[in-house]
Amino acid sequence: MTGCSIADLFELADQLPEVTRTDNGRYWRLTVGSQTFGYLWEPTRTVGLKQTIAEQLALVTERPETFEVQFTSGAFGWVVVHLDGVERDELAELTFEAWRLSAPAAEVDRRSDRLPT
């Protein structure tokens, strides 16, 4: 496994509609509209992504060396992803799902199930 780079994450997120990246000094914030769906910490090469609680638990249970529980909020379980531990296609799926859980319904409908590449 070669893992992903920070550039991979940004390239994938930038393919999704209405995404904004904001550099907050210590971390980057990924938003769609006014909703945050991800946080990137460059020094640790980790990204926190919004997921369902079921997906968060499945990821952490299956590969605890790659995924960590970040926090839960309502129906969502945020997961820390170590970029070195995922391939680009898996990161595309995780990023897309985080975006889809946060994007306005009209944007989700327009995008359908097309993953970023």
C-alpha positions as CSV (number, residue, x, y, z in Angstrom):
1,M,0.0,0.0,0.0
2,T,1.4,3.4,-1.0
3,G,-1.2,5.5,0.8
4,C,-2.4,9.0,-0.1
5,S,-1.0,12.4,-0.1
6,I,-2.5,15.7,1.1
7,A,-2.7,16.7,-2.6
8,D,-4.8,13.6,-3.2
9,L,-7.3,14.7,-0.6
10,F,-7.5,18.2,-2.0
11,E,-7.8,17.0,-5.6
12,L,-10.7,14.7,-4.6
13,A,-12.6,17.3,-2.5
14,D,-12.1,19.9,-5.3
15,Q,-14.0,17.7,-7.7
16,L,-17.2,17.9,-5.6
17,P,-19.7,20.7,-6.1
18,E,-19.6,23.8,-3.8
19,V,-16.6,22.7,-1.8
20,T,-14.5,25.3,0.0
21,R,-11.2,24.8,1.7
22,T,-10.2,27.1,4.5
23,D,-6.7,27.3,6.0
24,N,-7.2,27.9,9.7
25,G,-3.5,27.9,10.6
26,R,-3.3,24.6,12.4
27,Y,-5.7,22.7,10.2
28,W,-7.7,23.0,7.0
29,R,-11.5,22.9,7.0
30,L,-13.5,21.4,4.1
31,T,-17.1,22.7,3.8
32,V,-20.0,22.4,1.4
33,G,-22.2,25.4,1.7
34,S,-22.0,26.2,5.4
35,Q,-21.6,22.6,6.5
36,T,-18.2,21.2,7.5
37,F,-17.5,17.7,6.3
38,G,-13.8,17.4,6.9
39,Y,-10.7,18.6,8.7
40,L,-7.1,18.1,7.6
41,W,-4.1,18.3,9.9
42,E,-1.0,18.5,7.7
43,P,1.7,17.8,10.4
44,T,0.1,14.4,11.2
45,R,-1.2,13.7,7.7
46,T,-4.6,12.9,9.0
47,V,-8.1,13.9,8.0
48,G,-11.3,13.9,10.0
49,L,-14.3,13.0,7.9
50,K,-18.0,12.9,8.7
51,Q,-19.5,9.5,8.4
52,T,-22.5,7.6,9.8
53,I,-21.9,6.2,13.3
54,A,-22.3,2.7,11.8
55,E,-19.6,3.4,9.2
56,Q,-17.3,5.0,11.8
57,L,-17.5,1.9,14.0
58,A,-17.0,-0.5,11.1
59,L,-13.9,1.4,9.9
60,V,-12.3,1.6,13.3
61,T,-13.1,-2.0,14.2
62,E,-11.7,-3.3,10.8
63,R,-8.5,-1.2,10.6
64,P,-7.7,0.5,13.9
65,E,-4.2,1.3,12.6
66,T,-5.7,3.5,9.9
67,F,-8.9,4.8,11.4
68,E,-9.7,6.3,14.8
69,V,-12.9,7.6,16.4
70,Q,-12.7,11.4,16.4
71,F,-16.1,12.3,17.9
72,T,-19.8,11.7,17.5
73,S,-22.4,14.4,16.9
74,G,-26.1,13.5,16.6
75,A,-26.4,10.8,14.0
76,F,-22.8,11.2,12.7
77,G,-19.5,9.6,13.7
78,W,-16.5,11.5,12.6
79,V,-13.5,9.3,11.8
80,V,-9.8,10.2,11.7
81,V,-8.2,8.7,8.6
82,H,-4.4,8.3,8.5
83,L,-3.6,9.1,4.8
84,D,-0.7,6.7,4.7
85,G,-3.1,3.9,5.3
86,V,-5.6,4.4,2.5
87,E,-5.5,4.2,-1.3
88,R,-6.9,6.9,-3.4
89,D,-10.1,5.0,-4.4
90,E,-10.9,4.4,-0.7
91,L,-10.2,8.1,0.2
92,A,-12.5,9.1,-2.7
93,E,-15.3,7.0,-1.3
94,L,-14.8,8.4,2.3
95,T,-14.6,12.0,1.1
96,F,-17.6,11.6,-1.2
97,E,-19.7,10.1,1.7
98,A,-18.6,12.9,4.0
99,W,-19.6,15.5,1.4
100,R,-22.9,13.7,0.7
101,L,-23.9,13.7,4.4
102,S,-23.3,17.5,4.5
103,A,-24.3,18.9,1.0
104,P,-27.7,20.3,0.2
105,A,-30.1,17.7,-1.2
106,A,-30.2,19.4,-4.6
107,E,-26.4,19.1,-4.9
108,V,-26.5,15.5,-3.9
109,D,-29.3,14.8,-6.4
110,R,-27.3,16.5,-9.2
111,R,-24.1,14.6,-8.3
112,S,-25.9,11.3,-8.0
113,D,-23.4,8.5,-7.0
114,R,-20.4,9.7,-9.1
115,L,-17.3,9.4,-7.0
116,P,-14.4,11.8,-7.5
117,T,-11.5,10.2,-9.3
